[in-house]
Amino acid sequence: MMTADYQIICDKCRAINRVPQKRLYDKPKCGKCRKLLFDGGLLELSDGNFQRLLSVGNQPMLVMFWAPWCGYCQKTLPAFRQAVAELEPELRMATLNTEVNKFSASRMIINSLPTFVLFKHGQEVARRQGAIHFEQIVAWANGII
């Protein structure tokens, strides 16, 4: 039986890397810059890279849409960062600051913060709004992927 390959974009140099699904847990490195593809951090999205990351990468991605002035976002962001350790590498986790990246927020019809959107193969498959705890983030994402 053949395993699927993921196309993973390096968050440091933006190179596209092909990683077999069975090798996700082998600490894969970028073929261009040699940095770890999964380093326990959040991928920061912007108007400039949001659509490209969704259209090129085929790894499931959970995006938290937030703003610095949002109190619920500030309370939820640490839990979202903590969830990376539980959900990576099966799921890529990213943030998009809606205050700075208004085009992407508008295009995604983000009208409540924080908003969590789960993408598979570049398509939205689930959405959740409001502040949630670490355990809720992990359970919700695992229930979908």
Secondary structure, DSSP 8 states (H G I E B T S, - for coil): ----EEEEE-TTT--EEEEEGGGTTS--B-TTT--BS--S--EEE-TTTHHHHHHH--S-EEEEEE-TT-HHHHHHHHHHHHHHHHHTTTSEEEEEETTT-HHHHHHTT--SSSEEEEEETTEEEEEEES---HHHHHHHHHHH-
